[in-house]
Amino acid sequence: MALVLEVATERWRAHLTRVMAAPDHVRVIPVGKGNGYGLGLPRLAREASTHKAATFAVGLIEEISQVSPHFDGDILVMNASPDPLGALTATEIPEQVVHTVSRVADLEMLADSPARPRVVVELLTSMKRHGIALAELPRVAPLLGKVRFEGWSLHLPLGRGLLDEALTLSRAALSVPSGQARPQIWVSHLGTDQAASLAAATGADVQLRTGTELWLGDRTALRPRASVLDVHRVERGERIGYRQVRPGAGTALIVAGGTANGIGMVAPSAMSGMRSRAAAVARAGLEAAGRLRSPYRIGSRRLEFVEPPHMQASMVWLPSSTTPPAVGSELDLDVRFTTTGFDDIQFQ
Ligand SMILES: *Cc1c(COP(=O)(O)O)cnc(C)c1O
């Protein structure tokens, strides 16, 4: 009686197997961070183990403890800590952890510490999020021998033309003597073919950090569904809900899933182009009229919210022309996995 994610396990695992099977000199590094792409970090860590991943990547040092009981390999922390020395002592499994360093000052600090941490050094890409600019590479070079250097890291934006950028940055980085017998480049968002090209062109091994495409790449294996908890006939003029709105004549469905599950939260989407802008205006118009589109649907028809979602349930609206579903039946819904917390995940 909840918001459930049903996983078609065989199908889901077959997809994981396909993605993990990378070409020569490319290794797929499963990424699990935040809500574990809706599936939870422990589950992702166990699957990564089953698929014999050598490394699992988390976003934050604080996420290691959710992963380490389920994964014996190395754990890459992708986000550089603003307190790199603190980060070194914040984990009970320092030997398994590879830190990402994205500022020269941090690398200097780590190079001066007796800990000799394992690090990858992140270069600034056109993302302009974190990373060391190419112009600073001469300052990096003498520090690499004082840490256990595990390779260069690039976080690329989504889209095309990435291989060129990856090649340019990698070539510049690989001209720095690093002592690595076989250089390692850690990247995101390249296809496996592009990663293979990068490996071939640079002579490096490519560690391909992959989250969305790995865990959510086969949507047909993932079915979110919500129990119908209650069904109420509503008369014309009747007021209902916390906000005592008057939806008209029809049926109010109380369905599982509310704000605690991330229902009704719309992550701001990229607003490029007139079409999406027009769609946003249309949506705003609907919302102004008090009719918010909910993620719940019957068949392909999206239902509207009666009012904003409650903590663990939502009220959605069925016009009187539609036969209401029975209490205990289930509705399909379309959610964004990275903002959804399911009450239960059922592997079938
Ligand atoms: C989240 C993240 C990834 C994985 O991104 P997906 O789009 O989910 O594959 C890779 N690298 C870094 C640094 C990340 O933060």
PDBQT file of the ligand as one rigid body, heavy atoms in Angstrom, charges set to zero:
ROOT
HETATM    1  C1  LIG A 401      27.159  11.864 -11.391  1.00  0.00    +0.000 C 
HETATM    2  C2  LIG A 401      28.496  11.811 -11.990  1.00  0.00    +0.000 A 
HETATM    3  C3  LIG A 401      28.776  10.887 -13.001  1.00  0.00    +0.000 A 
HETATM    4  C4  LIG A 401      27.730   9.961 -13.567  1.00  0.00    +0.000 C 
HETATM    5  O1  LIG A 401      26.764  10.702 -14.258  1.00  0.00    +0.000 OA
HETATM    6  P1  LIG A 401      25.554  10.007 -15.014  1.00  0.00    +0.000 P 
HETATM    7  O2  LIG A 401      25.042  11.064 -15.911  1.00  0.00    +0.000 OA
HETATM    8  O3  LIG A 401      24.544   9.592 -14.008  1.00  0.00    +0.000 OA
HETATM    9  O4  LIG A 401      26.128   8.845 -15.757  1.00  0.00    +0.000 OA
HETATM   10  C5  LIG A 401      30.062  10.849 -13.494  1.00  0.00    +0.000 A 
HETATM   11  N1  LIG A 401      31.024  11.661 -13.014  1.00  0.00    +0.000 NA
HETATM   12  C6  LIG A 401      30.785  12.565 -12.036  1.00  0.00    +0.000 A 
HETATM   13  C7  LIG A 401      31.903  13.429 -11.555  1.00  0.00    +0.000 C 
HETATM   14  C8  LIG A 401      29.523  12.675 -11.489  1.00  0.00    +0.000 A 
HETATM   15  O5  LIG A 401      29.299  13.566 -10.524  1.00  0.00    +0.000 OA
ENDROOT
TORSDOF 0
